[in-house]
Amino acid sequence: GQPNNTLWNLGAKLDVTILTVPALEDRREDIPLIVADCLSKLSDKSEVQFSNKALQSLLAADWPGNVRQLLNVTKQCARLTKTKIISEALVQSRLSNQALQVQPLSHAHRDFERNYLTDVLKLTNGNVTKAAEIAKRNRTEFHRLLNKHKIEAKAFRQ
């Protein structure tokens, strides 16, 4: 049966919009804004800021973890600094510490699978049949993977 609610009964549909946010490495100009916002939200560290060289280190760093990784490094630096100015050395120590951390295999597999699916869909402009052929999977299995990762093929159509 159909759910008894006003939206369903009116035949209304919800339209889903997919937003693609570029990787942090493609929008480095946002790093100072993100860092400043993060520091402002740390109530006990509201006057702490990065030195110019420390900020340059953040701008030059690789951010495979994107904004989440940047926020983690920022929070770590804010908590560990003994002064109001976060030094380049402290930033470098946190960046190298981040590089030593390895995510669990299940997370790495999930990330790889999601990136692979989006790459294949980009290559085929969202054509699921062609994408499944490239991936050497049947169409049903490919759809199952897309659903698992909440990826909509139509978002890749041009």
C-alpha positions as CSV (number, residue, x, y, z in Angstrom):
1,G,0.0,0.0,0.0
2,Q,0.9,3.7,-0.3
3,P,1.8,5.7,2.8
4,N,-1.1,7.9,4.0
5,N,0.5,11.3,3.9
6,T,-0.4,14.5,2.2
7,L,2.7,14.7,0.0
8,W,2.1,11.2,-1.4
9,N,-1.6,11.8,-1.9
10,L,-1.0,15.1,-3.8
11,G,1.4,13.2,-6.0
12,A,4.2,15.5,-5.1
13,K,7.8,14.5,-5.9
14,L,10.9,15.5,-4.2
15,D,13.6,16.6,-6.5
16,V,17.2,15.6,-5.6
17,T,20.1,17.9,-6.4
18,I,23.5,16.5,-6.3
19,L,26.3,18.9,-5.4
20,T,29.8,18.1,-6.5
21,V,32.3,19.8,-4.2
22,P,35.8,20.0,-5.7
23,A,38.7,18.5,-3.7
24,L,40.5,20.8,-1.3
25,E,43.6,20.7,-3.5
26,D,41.5,22.3,-6.3
27,R,40.4,25.2,-4.0
28,R,43.4,26.0,-1.9
29,E,42.2,29.6,-1.7
30,D,39.6,28.3,0.8
31,I,42.2,27.0,3.3
32,P,42.8,30.3,5.1
33,L,39.0,30.8,5.5
34,I,38.4,27.2,6.7
35,V,41.3,27.5,9.2
36,A,40.1,30.9,10.5
37,D,36.5,29.6,10.9
38,C,37.8,26.5,12.8
39,L,39.9,28.5,15.1
40,S,37.1,30.9,15.8
41,K,34.9,28.0,16.9
42,L,37.4,26.7,19.4
43,S,36.2,28.8,22.4
44,D,39.4,28.5,24.5
45,K,41.6,29.2,21.5
46,S,39.8,32.2,19.9
47,E,42.9,34.4,19.8
48,V,45.2,31.7,18.4
49,Q,46.3,32.1,14.8
50,F,48.8,30.6,12.3
51,S,52.0,32.3,11.5
52,N,52.5,33.2,7.8
53,K,54.9,30.4,7.3
54,A,52.6,27.9,9.1
55,L,49.7,29.0,6.9
56,Q,52.0,28.6,3.8
57,S,52.7,25.0,4.9
58,L,49.0,24.4,5.1
59,L,48.5,25.8,1.7
60,A,51.3,23.7,0.2
61,A,50.2,20.4,1.9
62,D,48.5,17.5,0.2
63,W,45.0,17.0,1.6
64,P,43.9,13.5,0.7
65,G,41.5,13.7,3.6
66,N,40.1,17.0,2.3
67,V,38.5,19.4,4.7
68,R,38.1,16.8,7.5
69,Q,41.9,16.3,7.5
70,L,42.6,20.1,7.4
71,L,40.2,20.6,10.4
72,N,41.9,17.8,12.3
73,V,45.4,19.4,11.8
74,T,44.0,22.8,12.7
75,K,42.5,21.6,15.9
76,Q,45.6,19.6,16.9
77,C,47.8,22.7,16.3
78,A,45.5,24.9,18.3
79,R,45.4,22.4,21.2
80,L,49.2,21.9,21.2
81,T,50.5,25.4,20.8
82,K,51.8,27.1,23.9
83,T,51.6,30.6,22.3
84,K,49.0,32.6,20.4
85,I,50.8,32.1,17.2
86,I,51.0,28.5,15.7
87,S,54.5,27.9,14.4
88,E,55.5,26.3,11.1
89,A,57.3,23.6,13.0
90,L,54.1,22.6,14.8
91,V,52.2,22.5,11.6
92,Q,54.9,20.3,10.0
93,S,54.9,17.9,12.9
94,R,51.1,17.5,12.6
95,L,51.3,17.1,8.9
96,S,53.9,14.4,9.2
97,N,51.9,12.7,11.9
98,Q,48.9,12.7,9.6
99,A,51.0,11.0,6.9
100,L,51.9,8.2,9.3
101,Q,48.3,7.4,10.0
102,V,46.9,4.7,7.8
103,Q,43.2,4.2,7.5
104,P,41.6,0.8,8.0
105,L,41.6,-1.4,4.9
106,S,37.8,-1.4,4.8
107,H,37.8,2.4,4.6
108,A,40.5,2.4,1.9
109,H,38.5,-0.2,-0.1
110,R,35.3,1.8,0.2
111,D,37.1,5.1,-0.9
112,F,38.8,3.3,-3.8
113,E,35.5,1.7,-4.9
114,R,33.6,5.0,-4.7
115,N,36.4,6.9,-6.6
116,Y,36.5,4.1,-9.2
117,L,32.7,4.3,-9.8
118,T,32.7,8.1,-10.2
119,D,35.7,7.9,-12.6
120,V,34.0,5.4,-14.8
121,L,30.8,7.4,-14.8
122,K,32.7,10.5,-15.7
123,L,34.4,8.6,-18.5
124,T,31.0,7.4,-19.9
125,N,29.1,10.6,-19.2
126,G,26.8,8.7,-16.8
127,N,26.0,5.8,-19.1
128,V,25.6,2.9,-16.7
129,T,25.6,0.2,-19.4
130,K,29.0,1.4,-20.8
131,A,30.3,1.9,-17.3
132,A,29.4,-1.6,-16.3
133,E,31.1,-2.9,-19.5
134,I,34.3,-1.1,-18.6
135,A,34.2,-2.4,-15.0
136,K,33.5,-5.9,-16.4
137,R,30.4,-6.1,-14.2
138,N,26.8,-6.8,-15.2
139,R,24.5,-3.8,-15.2
140,T,22.5,-5.0,-12.1
141,E,25.6,-5.4,-10.0
142,F,26.9,-2.0,-11.1
143,H,23.6,-0.4,-10.1
144,R,23.9,-2.2,-6.7
145,L,27.4,-0.6,-6.2
146,L,26.1,2.8,-7.2
147,N,23.2,2.5,-4.7
148,K,25.6,1.3,-2.0
149,H,27.7,4.5,-2.4
150,K,24.7,6.7,-3.0
151,I,25.9,7.7,-6.5
152,E,23.4,8.8,-9.1
153,A,24.5,8.2,-12.7
154,K,22.4,11.1,-14.0
155,A,24.6,13.5,-12.1
156,F,27.4,12.6,-14.6
157,R,25.3,13.2,-17.8
158,Q,26.2,16.2,-19.9
